[in-house]
Amino acid sequence: MTRDKPIVIRVNQDEYEKINRYAKSKDLSVVQIIRDYIKGLPKNPDRADATRFICWSATPLPLTFI
């Protein structure tokens, strides 16, 4: 598939440094990080919202530390 649609965003200095540090730690480019994030988005946002609601409305399990 041809990539011919640009996306331009403005970030502040902290956001810029954060995404660059993260990309560097994963040995990836910032573009690869953003593309991977987009690929992970649900194809059907309405269904994803319902799933998120179910997960967040569930009773949390107690944590046990050993």
C-alpha positions in Angstrom: 0.0 0.0 0.0 1.3 3.4 -1.0 2.0 5.8 1.8 0.9 9.1 0.4 -1.1 10.8 3.2 1.0 13.0 5.5 0.2 13.6 9.2 1.8 16.7 10.8 1.6 17.2 14.6 3.2 19.8 16.8 4.7 18.7 20.2 6.4 20.6 23.0 10.0 20.0 23.9 9.2 17.4 26.6 7.0 15.4 24.2 9.7 15.6 21.5 12.4 14.4 23.8 10.2 11.6 25.3 9.3 10.1 21.9 12.9 10.4 20.7 14.3 8.7 23.8 11.7 5.9 23.5 12.4 5.4 19.8 16.2 5.3 20.5 15.7 2.8 23.3 13.9 0.5 20.9 16.4 1.1 18.1 13.5 2.4 15.9 12.7 5.7 14.3 10.0 8.0 15.6 8.0 7.3 12.4 8.2 3.5 13.1 6.9 4.1 16.6 3.9 6.1 15.4 3.2 3.7 12.5 3.2 0.7 15.0 0.9 2.6 17.3 -1.5 3.3 14.4 -1.4 -0.4 13.3 -2.4 -1.3 16.8 -5.6 0.8 16.8 -8.8 -1.2 16.6 -10.5 -1.4 13.2 -13.8 -0.9 14.8 -13.6 1.9 17.3 -17.1 1.4 18.6 -16.4 -2.2 19.6 -13.1 -1.2 21.2 -14.9 1.4 23.3 -17.3 -1.3 24.6 -14.4 -3.6 25.4 -12.6 -0.8 27.2 -15.7 -0.1 29.2 -16.1 -3.7 30.2 -12.4 -3.9 31.3 -12.5 -0.7 33.3 -15.8 -1.5 35.0 -14.6 -4.8 36.2 -13.8 -5.2 39.9 -10.0 -5.0 40.3 -8.2 -8.1 41.7 -6.2 -7.7 44.8 -2.4 -7.7 44.4 -0.2 -10.0 46.5 3.5 -9.3 46.7 5.8 -12.1 47.7 
